[in-house]
């Protein structure tokens, strides 16, 4: 099982920040991202919005409670699907 990477920038409780996830250009090949579904633990973090720009998934998140949480991303192209995840650390201000 692969190790899930932890994002270097923690999110403060009660604060909002933007994070991004870049899909591997090797995996994409000549295709582009069509959709991205972001799943979060609502007890830890709120997903405010998301967008895809140049095959990068951007998300606005607000911290709810301290601790680590996994942000899960399912994404698709016209012909394929895949998923990935990263750990986000939530801490008090």
N, C-alpha and C positions, 0 to 999 in steps of 0.2 A: 504494500500500500504506500502510495506517495505521501510525502510530508506536505501538509497545507502550510503555505507561507503566511507569515504574520505581517500585516501592513505596518510600516515604520511610523506612521502618523496616527497616534491614538486620538479617539474622539472623546471630548469632555461631556459629562452628563449635563443635559439641558442646553447643549450647544449644537449648532448645525454646521456641517462641513461637506465638501464635495470630494468624492473618491472616484477613481477610474480603474477599469480593467481592460487591458489590451489583449485581444485575441491574437494568438500566434500567426504571423504571416505565412509560416510553413504550413500550418493547418488550413488556413484560408485558401492558399493557392491563388487562383484567379477570381475566386468568389468574394462576395461581400456579405457582411452581416445583414440578415433580414429582421430578426427579432432577438430580444433578450428578456428573460424572465428572472427577476431578482427575488430571492426568498430570504427573509430575515426573521429573527426571533423578536416578535413585537414587545416582549418583556424587556429586551435589552436595547433595541434600536428601532427607530421609525424610518421607513423609506418614504421620503417626501416626493421625489420625482426621479425619473431616469430618462436617458436619451442615448442614441448611438450617433457618433460623429467619426467618420473616417475609420470605421471598424474598431472604435474604442467605445466601451460602455461606460457612461458617466452616471453617477448616482449621488443624490443629495440625501444625507442621513442625519438624524438627530439622535443624540445619546439619551437613553432612558434610565439605565441602571448600570452600576459598576460590574466589571468582570470582562471575560473574553466571550466573543460570539463569532459564529461562522456565518459569513455572507455567501450564499450559494447563487451561482449564475448559470442558467440554462440558455444556450444560444443556438441560433439556426442560420443557415444560409439557404439558398434556393433548393439545395439537394442534400444537405447534411445537418446533423445536430450533434452537439457536444455539451459538456458542462465543466465547471470548475468552481473553486471556492477559495476564500481567503479568510484568515482570522483577523478580527478587528478588536483592539483593546479599548475598553471604555473605562474612563477614570474620572474621579471627582476633580472639580476645578481647583 
